[in-house]
Amino acid sequence: MTDVAEPPVTSAGSRSGGLRVLIVGGGGRDHALATALAASPLLGELHAAPGNAGIAEVATCHPVRFDDRAAIVEIARGLDLDFAIVGAEDLLVAGLASELQAAGVPCLGPSVGAARLEGSKVFAKQLMERGEVPTPDWEACTDVATAHAAIARFGGAVAVKADGLAAGLGAFVCPTTELAHAAVDALLVERRFGVSGDTVVIERLVAGDEASVMAIVDGTRVVPLPAARDYKRLGDDDAGPNTGGMGAHAPSTDIAPDAAADLARAVIQPIVDQLAADGTPFRGVVYAGVMLTADGPLVLEYNCRFGNPETQALVRVLGADLLDLLHRAAVGSLDGIDAVPVNGAAVAVCIAAEHYPDLQLEPAPVRVSGLDAARGIEGVELYYGLSEPVRDTTDAIDAAGGRVITVSAWAPDVATAIDRAYAAAALVQLPGRHLRRDIGQPALARV
């Protein structure tokens, strides 16, 4: 047995009976899920590997390296779990869900074969074609000349995407030929994302409003979640480089709730059917990035897990017990559930450290303070990135850099949620902090 299976360093209380659950992860999305699951009357014990400073307040945290899949499986085997949740796409693509299942641990997360839905954009595009899911015109390219020719065929305005995983930073929106050529060079010549950029997808640029459509899947059945809208660019009014996401609001006001559920079924069910037919049934969460164009919805890409930071808004508006839904999906029993109702509105604002999202600079640890005052704002929850608590205080954490805090505010309406989120965000302090000031604003024009 490895040393990571020793007794955990932090522990939260547990109730007798109920479901025993492990969350694999330690970021803001995982903190949001942990907080939501901890509120369920169905929960018996909640564990996390490795967790973070916030998750430690509601779960037992087990020290482990993120990339040590064998140690994670060993921890899971020793906990007599009802199921595990794997949140990170790199672990899913590497096969952690398959390894947990092989060890006898039910898992919410796709097998290594099904996780190719996110692990390869070419694979996802081919599935879309087989399932007749509308998507923008595209071409896969492995050399600069072929990529430049595809850019010319699509009129110069394209998206250039690394085929493999790139921490949410591998897509370049290029309205001009010059920008498209520079993006191709970054991937195929500079090798900015290594082997993930061995193949690039050149995709015709389309205009419209983008919606994040997610559904819980039990292998065959698709249960839509409320749609959300995320904000990928670093700066206000969608200026600056792409990031992993600087905020989100839920539900999306770009599409009515019933229409959002119908859209999720239309663009996710055919993919689930194709994966099942291929012998790689999908259990977990499918996330579709959909562009709502004048000619109808077009799917840009799929993720094989909860979105980040969409989850930090989404969990606040669910009118159903999330733990019950996720357990049903993990064991293949979502029959009888059609969709998840919406309760109110939520706005999630990410506060990032200096230099984010520049991958050329190593993230520097930062002290984050003002947390107690921010949590005192009505309707506000704080979700932490990779972090450790500061001893003898609840008002500060030591964070690893990047997106260090997500301020999530719930309210009966989106305008009040925006006000609460930014009132709380103003109280969170860290050196060189950066945040967008317009999260949720597009929703105001539609309500």
Stockholm file with secondary structure:
# STOCKHOLM 1.0

chainA/1-447         MTDVAEPPVTSAGSRSGGLRVLIVGGGGRDHALATALAASPLLGELHAAPGNAGIAEVATCHPVRFDDRAAIVEIARGLDLDFAIVGAEDLLVAGLASELQAAGVPCLGPSVGAARLEGSKVFAKQLMERGEVPTPDWEACTDVATAHAAIARFGGAVAVKADGLAAGLGAFVCPTTELAHAAVDALLVERRFGVSGDTVVIERLVAGDEASVMAIVDGTRVVPLPAARDYKRLGDDDAGPNTGGMGAHAPSTDIAPDAAADLARAVIQPIVDQLAADGTPFRGVVYAGVMLTADGPLVLEYNCRFGNPETQALVRVLGADLLDLLHRAAVGSLDGIDAVPVNGAAVAVCIAAEHYPDLQLEPAPVRVSGLDAARGIEGVELYYGLSEPVRDTTDAIDAAGGRVITVSAWAPDVATAIDRAYAAAALVQLPGRHLRRDIGQPALARV
#=GR chainA/1-447 SS CCGGGSCCSBCCCCCSSSEEEEEEECSHHHHHHHHHHHTCTTEEEEEEEECCTTGGGTSEECCCCTTCHHHHHHHHHTTTCSEEEECCHHHHHHTHHHHHHHTTCCEESCCTTTTHHHHCHHHHHHHHHHHTCCCCCEEEESSHHHHHHHHHHTTSCEEEEESSCCTTCCEEEESSHHHHHHHHIIIIISCTTGGGGSSEEEEECCCSEEEEEEEEEEESCEEECCCBEECCEEEGGGEEEECSCSEEEESCSSSCHHHHHHHHHHHHHHHHHHHHHTTCCEEEEEEEEEEEETTEEEEEEEESSCCTTHHHHHTTSBSSCHHHHHHHHHTTCCTTCCCCCBCSEEEEEEEECTTTTCTTSCCCCEEEECHHHHHTSTTEEEEECSEEECTTCSSEEEECSSEEEEEEEEESSHHHHHHHHHHHHTTCBCTTCBCCSCTTHHHHTTC
#=GC SS_cons         CCGGGSCCSBCCCCCSSSEEEEEEECSHHHHHHHHHHHTCTTEEEEEEEECCTTGGGTSEECCCCTTCHHHHHHHHHTTTCSEEEECCHHHHHHTHHHHHHHTTCCEESCCTTTTHHHHCHHHHHHHHHHHTCCCCCEEEESSHHHHHHHHHHTTSCEEEEESSCCTTCCEEEESSHHHHHHHHIIIIISCTTGGGGSSEEEEECCCSEEEEEEEEEEESCEEECCCBEECCEEEGGGEEEECSCSEEEESCSSSCHHHHHHHHHHHHHHHHHHHHHTTCCEEEEEEEEEEEETTEEEEEEEESSCCTTHHHHHTTSBSSCHHHHHHHHHTTCCTTCCCCCBCSEEEEEEEECTTTTCTTSCCCCEEEECHHHHHTSTTEEEEECSEEECTTCSSEEEECSSEEEEEEEEESSHHHHHHHHHHHHTTCBCTTCBCCSCTTHHHHTTC
//
